[in-house]
Amino acid sequence: MTKPIPNYPQEIHTPQLTDCFIRRPTVLEATDLSDSTLFHLVRKGIFPKPYKLSERISAWKLSEVQAWIDSRKQGGAK
């Protein structure tokens, strides 16, 4: 026996996910950088700094990493 589907309002407003955090393995894969190069670029201020999410967890905003990738494509460098 199946449950009846409740009546929902015609329009359901859900929050739009506009940005999220990504961890180092994802950043490395997306940028094709090595671990040491990534942190060298962060120290030099060339790559966005990670956000400290907890004592042991840091991550980057996806939008900031994507903007860096896009800027490298436009400049013709990697």
C-alpha positions as CSV (number, residue, x, y, z in Angstrom):
1,M,0.0,0.0,0.0
2,T,1.4,3.4,-1.0
3,K,1.1,6.6,1.1
4,P,-0.9,9.4,-0.4
5,I,1.3,12.3,-1.6
6,P,0.6,15.4,0.5
7,N,-0.6,18.6,-1.1
8,Y,2.2,21.0,-1.5
9,P,1.9,24.7,-2.4
10,Q,2.3,25.4,-6.1
11,E,5.6,27.2,-5.5
12,I,8.2,25.9,-3.1
13,H,11.1,28.2,-2.4
14,T,14.3,26.4,-1.7
15,P,17.6,28.2,-1.1
16,Q,19.9,28.3,-4.1
17,L,23.4,26.9,-3.6
18,T,25.6,29.6,-4.9
19,D,28.9,28.6,-3.4
20,C,30.4,25.8,-1.4
21,F,33.7,24.8,0.1
22,I,36.1,22.3,-1.5
23,R,38.9,20.4,0.2
24,R,42.5,20.2,-0.9
25,P,42.3,17.0,-3.0
26,T,39.5,18.6,-5.1
27,V,41.5,21.8,-5.5
28,L,44.6,19.9,-6.6
29,E,42.6,17.9,-9.2
30,A,40.8,21.0,-10.5
31,T,44.0,23.1,-10.9
32,D,46.5,20.4,-11.8
33,L,48.8,21.8,-9.2
34,S,51.0,19.9,-6.8
35,D,50.6,20.2,-3.0
36,S,53.8,22.2,-2.7
37,T,53.0,24.5,-5.6
38,L,49.5,25.2,-4.3
39,F,50.8,26.3,-0.9
40,H,53.7,28.3,-2.5
41,L,51.1,30.2,-4.6
42,V,48.9,30.8,-1.5
43,R,51.9,32.1,0.5
44,K,52.8,34.5,-2.4
45,G,49.2,35.7,-2.6
46,I,48.7,34.4,-6.1
47,F,46.2,31.7,-5.1
48,P,43.2,32.2,-2.8
49,K,43.8,31.4,0.9
50,P,41.9,28.5,2.4
51,Y,39.3,29.1,5.1
52,K,39.8,27.5,8.5
53,L,36.6,25.6,9.1
54,S,37.7,23.9,12.3
55,E,40.9,23.3,14.1
56,R,42.0,20.6,11.6
57,I,39.9,21.4,8.5
58,S,40.7,24.0,5.9
59,A,38.9,24.4,2.6
60,W,38.6,26.8,-0.3
61,K,35.5,28.5,-1.7
62,L,34.6,26.9,-5.0
63,S,33.9,30.4,-6.6
64,E,37.3,31.7,-5.6
65,V,39.1,28.7,-7.1
66,Q,37.0,28.9,-10.3
67,A,37.8,32.6,-10.6
68,W,41.5,31.8,-10.3
69,I,41.3,29.1,-13.0
70,D,39.3,31.4,-15.2
71,S,41.9,34.2,-14.8
72,R,44.7,31.8,-15.7
73,K,42.8,30.7,-18.9
74,Q,42.3,34.4,-19.9
75,G,46.0,35.2,-19.3
76,G,47.2,32.2,-21.3
77,A,49.3,30.9,-18.4
78,K,49.0,28.1,-16.0
